[in-house]
């Protein structure tokens, strides 16, 4: 019979059906987004590491504001776009 275990590929065969131009634009957009996220994670890690009062970090995440500043907010408030 053969191998019956298959990876789920979704209704479109697991791929978005994009034109070559759209696929290239999406790849560039996704790469920029991933690079920005890596940079944000690194700066958040440095920010947390520099906080001397460790008790202050319990249940907190680093929030990046649009103006470039960072602050500690609760984990629940830092999910989605609750804080500005």
C-alpha positions as CSV (number, residue, x, y, z in Angstrom):
1,X,0.0,0.0,0.0
2,X,2.6,2.6,0.7
3,X,3.0,5.4,3.2
4,X,-0.4,6.5,4.5
5,X,0.8,9.3,6.7
6,X,0.5,12.6,4.9
7,X,1.2,16.2,6.0
8,X,-1.9,18.3,5.9
9,X,-1.6,20.5,2.8
10,X,-4.8,22.5,3.1
11,X,-7.5,23.1,0.5
12,X,-5.0,24.8,-2.0
13,X,-2.3,22.2,-1.8
14,X,-0.6,24.1,1.0
15,X,0.5,27.0,-1.2
16,X,-0.9,30.4,-2.0
17,X,-1.7,30.8,-5.6
18,X,0.2,34.0,-6.4
19,X,1.6,35.4,-9.6
20,X,5.4,35.5,-9.8
21,X,5.4,39.3,-9.2
22,X,3.1,38.9,-6.1
23,X,5.1,36.0,-4.8
24,X,8.4,38.0,-5.0
25,X,6.8,41.0,-3.3
26,X,5.4,38.8,-0.5
27,X,8.8,37.2,0.1
28,X,10.4,40.6,0.4
29,X,7.7,41.8,2.8
30,X,7.9,38.7,4.9
31,X,11.7,38.9,5.1
32,X,11.6,42.5,6.2
33,X,9.0,41.6,8.8
34,X,11.1,38.7,10.1
35,X,14.2,40.9,10.3
36,X,12.3,43.7,12.1
37,X,11.0,41.1,14.6
38,X,14.4,39.7,15.3
39,X,15.7,43.2,16.0
40,X,12.8,44.0,18.3
41,X,13.4,40.8,20.3
42,X,17.1,41.6,20.7
43,X,16.4,45.1,22.0
44,X,13.7,43.8,24.4
45,X,16.2,41.2,25.7
46,X,18.8,43.9,26.3
47,X,16.2,46.1,28.0
48,X,15.1,43.2,30.3
49,X,18.7,42.3,31.1
50,X,19.5,45.8,32.2
51,X,16.7,45.9,34.8
52,X,18.2,45.4,38.3
53,X,15.1,44.7,40.2
54,X,14.2,41.1,39.0
55,X,10.9,41.1,40.9
56,X,9.8,43.9,38.7
57,X,9.9,41.5,35.7
58,X,7.4,38.9,36.9
59,X,4.4,38.8,34.5
60,X,5.8,41.6,32.4
61,X,6.7,42.0,28.8
62,X,8.7,44.8,27.1
63,X,6.4,47.0,24.9
64,X,7.9,48.8,22.0
65,X,6.1,52.1,21.5
66,X,5.7,53.8,18.1
67,X,8.1,56.6,19.2
68,X,10.8,54.0,19.8
69,X,10.7,54.0,23.6
70,X,10.3,50.8,25.6
71,X,8.5,50.0,28.8
72,X,7.3,47.1,30.9
73,X,3.6,46.2,30.7
74,X,1.6,43.2,31.8
75,X,1.8,40.2,29.5
76,X,-2.0,40.4,28.9
77,X,-1.8,44.0,27.8
78,X,1.1,43.5,25.5
79,X,-0.7,41.0,23.3
80,X,-2.4,42.4,20.2
81,X,-2.5,46.2,20.1
82,X,-3.8,47.1,23.6
83,X,-1.0,49.6,24.4
84,X,0.4,52.4,22.4
